[in-house]
Amino acid sequence: MEVTGTGVQVLDITIRGGASAGIFVFGGNDIAIVGNRVQDTLADGIHTTYGSRNVLVQGNTVSGTGDDMISVVSYQGDGALSSNILIAGNTLSGNYWGRGISVVGGSDVTITGNTVQGVQKAAGVLISQEDSWQTYNATNAVITNNLISDIQNSTSANNGRLPTQQAAIELDTGAGAVTFVSVTNNQVSRSAYAGFRALGNVCQLLVSGNVFASIAGTLTSLLSSGCPASQSVISSNMLDGKALLGPVGSSATGAPNVTGANTTFLPQIRNYLRQTVN
């Protein structure tokens, strides 16, 4: 399903299968994708791109996709960032390739209250800039109060693809940058690699109040390039009830100004049109 234009709402539908994305938001403005079920698509479950803005992705169930379950992508060739997007309260599970939730180029995005489980070969949540796809940078993203579990670990079926070895929550770049990211109060468990990792030109970040359990790799990995410790604040995180020290190159105090999506510009859900109200 392709969604374009202004003021479109996709509510309470079911999509099973398909050779591409399940719901494809292409250059849309004031869009609501709410209460839908998407499963077994060959590409992304819900994909937002081409400078889309003011998009609400809420309360959807996505499973068994062939790529990212929910994604925001901004290609340089599109000429505009996808921006002001709230991804909230979605239930995501069991994709056999790709990430759980990704922002690959974009701005003003909030990812909150989602359950992400069983991502077989990549990050549970990713904020990134990718050279291979010629994407814009990513900036002003909030990742908070999500449940993220079983990321590239033994509970995921072997489908013959190699794991990316990304962290459960991953910030990474090519030649571009990821800036102003807040990662707070998430519960992360059973990851085969790092719990959190910043890799490349990642700066102005806060990682605080997260609870980790059963992380096979490094709990918090800071491999950023050229970012002073004062702009990489990693503190007050826990592992099985014990406080974690921040990695070398980080600071225990301070916080960047990260706001994420501005909810006042998001559409109001037209509940009177819904067949079932969740």
Secondary structure as UniProt FT lines:
FT   STRAND          2..3
FT   STRAND          9..11
FT   STRAND          14..16
FT   STRAND          23..26
FT   STRAND          29..34
FT   STRAND          37..39
FT   STRAND          46..49
FT   TURN            50..51
FT   STRAND          53..58
FT   STRAND          61..63
FT   STRAND          70..73
FT   HELIX           76..78
FT   STRAND          83..88
FT   STRAND          91..93
FT   STRAND          101..104
FT   STRAND          106..112
FT   STRAND          115..119
FT   STRAND          125..128
FT   TURN            131..134
FT   STRAND          138..144
FT   STRAND          147..151
FT   TURN            154..155
FT   STRAND          169..172
FT   STRAND          178..184
FT   STRAND          187..191
FT   STRAND          196..200
FT   STRAND          202..208
FT   STRAND          211..215
FT   STRAND          220..224
FT   HELIX           229..231
FT   STRAND          232..235
FT   STRAND          238..239
FT   TURN            240..241
FT   STRAND          242..243
FT   TURN            248..249
FT   HELIX           263..265
FT   HELIX           271..273
//
